[in-house]
Amino acid sequence: MKLIPRVVAQVIEPQPVLEGAGVRLKRSIATRTLSYLDPFLLFDDFGSTKAEDYQAGFPLHPHRGIETVTYVLSGEVHHRDTLGNAGGIGAGDLQWMTSGRGIMHEEMPQVSPEGIVGFQLWVNLPAKQKMTKPNYQDVRSSRIVNISDAGGASVRIIAGKVFGHEGPVQGIVADPLYLDVTVPLRSRFEHPIARDHNAFAYLFEGEAKFETSEPDGVSLSHPKLIVFGEGDLVRVHTGERPARFLLIAGKPLREPVARYGPFVMNTREEIEQALEDLRKGTFVATE
C-alpha cells in the first residue's frame, strides 16, 4: 500500500500570553485560532533569557481530568504537590503528570544566567479515566534515547517508537508520539504517523520545508506550530539553515469537552462538581 504524506493543514503563529503568577509565554493551542486538536488541549512555549519573564512561576493550582507534560531543554523547574511529591526537572528532563480526579501542584522555574527553555502540553483524558488516581512519570534525560536516521536527523524519543527504539513514557491512553527532532542543513526527516492520530509539529529553532498540496511545499521559520492533515507519514526538509522541532501525535478521543481553566471534563455539571469540591476542601482525595 502506498503511504500518503501528511500535508500542512494549518500554520499557527504562537500568541503571547501572561499565565500563572505572571509568566510570559507563547501559546499555540488553546487560542482563538486553534482551541483544541483532539486529544491535545494546550501547547505553551515558556522559553526566555529574561528572569522577569518567568521567575514568578506557577504557584499552587489545581488540575482535574487531564495530563500535563512539561519538557525542559535549558534551566530547571522545581515542582511540588499536595500528595507529597516534590523535585526538579532540568535540561533534557520531562514530567508526564496524570492529574486524574484531582491534584494541586506548583511549578517554579529557577532563575539562572542561561534562562529557561521549555514546553508544556496538556493531553485530555477519556471519560473513564478522568477520576482515576493521580500519577507521575518523571523521565530523566539519561533515559531518553537519541538516535540518528538515514536522512541525517537526530531524534530524541520521549514517547512512541522510532526504528525499533521506544521512548520511556509508557501506558498513556492517547498512545502518544513525542519526538524532539534536530535536522541539519540540507537534510531530511521522515517518520510514519498512525493514520487515525492527529499530529502537529512545533518548530522552535531554524527553518524547514513542510509538505503541502503544492509541489514545492512551504518553508517556515520558527516559531510556528504546524498542524498536519490526514495521511501516513510526515516529511520535513531543510535548506541552508538547520531546524529543530517537536513532533507530537496522539489518538483522538472524540468525546465531549467541557473546560474551565485547569479543569477539563465531559459535562458542565462535572465542572461545577470540581469547583464545589475545591470550595469544600474535598478536591484532593486522601486515599
C-alpha positions in Angstrom: 0.0 0.0 0.0 1.3 3.4 -1.0 2.0 5.7 2.0 0.4 9.1 1.8 2.4 12.1 3.1 0.6 14.4 5.6 0.5 17.9 4.2 0.2 21.1 6.2 -3.4 21.8 7.2 -2.8 24.9 9.3 0.1 27.1 10.4 -0.3 28.7 13.8 1.5 31.8 14.9 2.2 31.5 18.7 0.4 34.1 20.7 1.9 36.0 23.7 0.1 35.1 26.9 0.6 36.0 30.6 0.0 32.9 32.7 0.5 31.7 36.3 1.7 34.5 38.6 3.0 36.5 35.7 4.9 34.2 33.3 5.3 35.4 29.7 4.9 32.6 27.3 3.9 31.8 23.7 0.7 29.7 23.2 -0.2 27.8 20.1 -3.1 25.5 21.2 -5.9 26.9 23.4 -6.1 30.1 21.4 -8.9 31.7 19.2 -7.0 30.3 16.2 -6.7 26.7 17.5 -8.8 25.9 20.5 -8.3 22.1 20.6 -6.6 19.4 18.5 -8.1 16.2 19.9 -6.6 14.9 22.3 -4.4 18.0 22.8 -5.8 20.8 24.8 -3.0 23.3 25.2 0.6 23.9 24.0 2.9 26.5 25.5 6.5 27.6 24.9 7.9 29.2 28.0 11.4 30.0 26.9 13.1 33.3 27.9 16.5 34.6 28.9 14.9 37.4 31.0 14.3 36.4 34.6 11.3 38.8 34.9 9.5 36.8 32.2 9.4 33.5 34.1 10.6 33.8 37.8 7.0 34.4 39.2 6.3 30.8 38.1 3.1 28.8 38.6 2.2 28.8 42.3 -0.1 26.1 43.8 -3.1 25.4 41.4 -5.5 22.6 40.7 -6.0 20.2 37.8 -8.6 17.6 37.1 -9.3 15.4 34.0 -6.1 16.0 32.1 -2.4 15.1 31.7 0.2 17.9 31.8 3.5 17.3 30.0 6.5 19.5 30.9 9.7 19.2 28.8 12.7 21.3 29.8 15.6 21.9 27.4 17.5 24.5 29.4 17.3 25.7 33.0 15.4 24.0 35.8 11.8 23.8 37.1 11.1 22.9 40.7 7.7 21.2 41.5 5.7 20.0 44.5 2.1 18.9 45.1 -0.4 18.2 47.8 0.2 14.5 47.5 3.7 14.9 48.9 5.7 14.8 45.7 8.5 17.2 45.2 11.6 17.6 43.0 13.0 19.3 40.0 13.3 18.7 36.2 16.4 20.1 34.4 17.9 20.2 31.0 16.6 17.3 28.8 14.2 16.0 31.5 10.4 15.5 31.2 7.5 15.1 33.5 4.2 13.5 32.4 1.6 14.1 35.1 -1.8 12.4 35.0 -4.0 14.7 37.2 -6.9 12.3 37.2 -9.5 13.0 39.8 -7.6 16.0 41.3 -4.2 17.3 42.2 -2.9 20.7 43.5 0.7 21.4 42.3 3.1 24.2 41.6 5.9 24.6 39.0 8.5 27.2 39.7 11.2 27.9 37.0 14.5 28.7 38.7 16.4 31.9 37.7 19.7 31.1 36.0 22.1 33.0 33.7 21.0 30.9 30.7 17.3 31.5 31.4 14.7 28.8 30.8 13.7 26.9 27.7 10.7 24.5 27.9 7.3 23.5 26.7 4.0 22.4 28.3 1.4 20.2 26.6 -2.0 19.3 28.0 -3.5 16.0 26.9 -7.1 15.1 27.5 -8.2 12.1 29.4 -11.1 9.9 28.3 -14.2 10.0 30.5 -13.5 6.6 32.0 -10.1 7.8 33.4 -10.9 11.4 34.4 -11.4 10.4 38.0 -8.5 8.0 38.4 -5.7 8.3 40.9 -3.1 10.9 40.0 0.2 9.6 38.7 3.6 10.9 37.6 6.2 9.7 35.1 9.4 11.6 35.8 11.8 11.0 32.9 15.5 12.0 33.3 17.4 13.0 30.2 19.7 9.9 30.5 16.7 7.7 29.9 15.7 9.3 26.6 17.3 7.6 23.6 18.8 9.8 20.9 19.2 8.2 17.5 20.3 9.3 14.1 18.2 8.4 11.0 19.2 7.9 7.4 18.3 11.4 6.4 20.8 12.9 8.9 18.3 13.9 11.6 18.9 13.4 15.3 15.8 12.2 17.2 15.2 12.2 21.0 12.4 9.6 21.6 10.2 10.6 24.5 7.1 8.6 23.6 6.4 6.3 20.7 8.8 4.2 18.6 11.5 5.1 16.0 13.4 2.3 14.2 12.7 -0.2 16.9 13.7 2.2 19.8 10.9 3.1 22.2 10.5 6.1 24.4 10.4 5.9 28.2 6.9 7.3 28.6 4.5 4.3 28.7 0.9 3.5 29.5 -0.7 6.7 28.1 -4.3 6.2 26.7 -3.6 8.6 23.8 -0.9 6.3 22.5 1.3 9.4 22.0 4.2 10.1 19.8 6.5 12.8 21.3 9.8 13.4 19.4 12.4 16.1 19.7 13.9 16.3 16.2 17.0 18.1 15.0 17.6 18.3 11.2 20.9 19.6 10.0 21.1 21.9 6.9 20.4 20.3 3.6 18.9 17.2 5.2 15.6 15.5 5.6 13.4 13.7 8.2 10.6 11.2 7.5 8.5 9.4 10.1 5.3 7.4 9.9 2.2 8.5 11.9 -0.7 6.3 12.7 -3.5 7.2 10.2 -6.1 7.7 12.9 -4.0 10.0 15.0 -3.9 13.8 15.0 -0.4 15.3 14.6 1.4 18.6 14.8 5.0 19.9 14.8 6.3 22.8 16.8 9.2 24.5 15.0 11.2 26.3 17.7 14.7 26.7 16.0 15.7 27.4 12.5 13.8 26.9 9.2 12.3 23.9 7.4 10.2 23.0 4.5 7.0 21.0 5.1 4.8 19.1 2.6 1.7 20.9 1.1 -0.6 20.1 -1.8 1.7 22.3 -3.9 4.8 20.6 -5.4 7.3 22.9 -3.7 5.8 22.7 -0.2 6.2 25.6 2.2 9.2 26.9 4.0 8.6 28.1 7.6 10.8 29.9 10.1 10.5 29.5 13.9 8.4 29.8 16.0 5.5 28.1 14.3 3.1 25.3 15.1 2.2 23.2 12.1 -1.0 21.1 12.1 -0.9 18.1 9.7 -3.7 16.7 7.7 -4.6 13.1 7.2 -2.0 10.6 5.9 0.6 8.1 6.9 3.9 9.9 7.3 5.5 13.3 7.9 8.3 14.6 5.7 10.5 17.6 6.6 13.4 19.0 4.6 16.0 21.7 5.4 17.9 24.0 3.1 20.6 26.4 4.1 19.5 26.5 7.8 19.1 23.6 10.3 15.9 23.1 12.2 14.7 21.8 15.5 11.1 20.9 16.2 8.8 18.7 18.4 6.7 16.2 16.5 3.7 15.2 18.6 0.8 12.9 17.7 -2.0 11.1 19.6 -5.2 9.2 19.2 -8.3 11.5 19.3 -10.9 10.7 22.0 -13.9 12.1 20.1 -15.7 12.8 23.4 -17.5 16.0 24.5 -15.2 18.6 26.1 -16.2 20.9 28.9 -13.3 23.1 30.1 -12.9 25.7 32.8 -9.3 26.8 33.4 -7.3 23.8 34.8 -10.4 21.5 34.7 -11.4 19.5 31.6 -14.3 17.2 31.9 -17.1 16.0 29.6 -20.0 18.0 31.0 -20.7 21.4 32.6 -22.1 19.5 35.7 -18.8 17.8 36.2 -17.0 21.2 36.0 -19.4 22.5 38.7 -18.6 19.5 40.8 -14.9 20.2 40.5 -15.4 23.8 41.7 -17.6 22.6 44.5 -15.0 20.0 45.6 -12.4 22.8 45.6 -14.6 25.0 47.8 -15.4 22.2 50.2 -11.8 21.1 50.5 -12.5 17.7 49.1 -10.8 18.2 45.7 -7.7 16.2 46.5 -8.6 12.7 47.7 -6.7 11.4 50.7 -6.6 7.8 49.6 
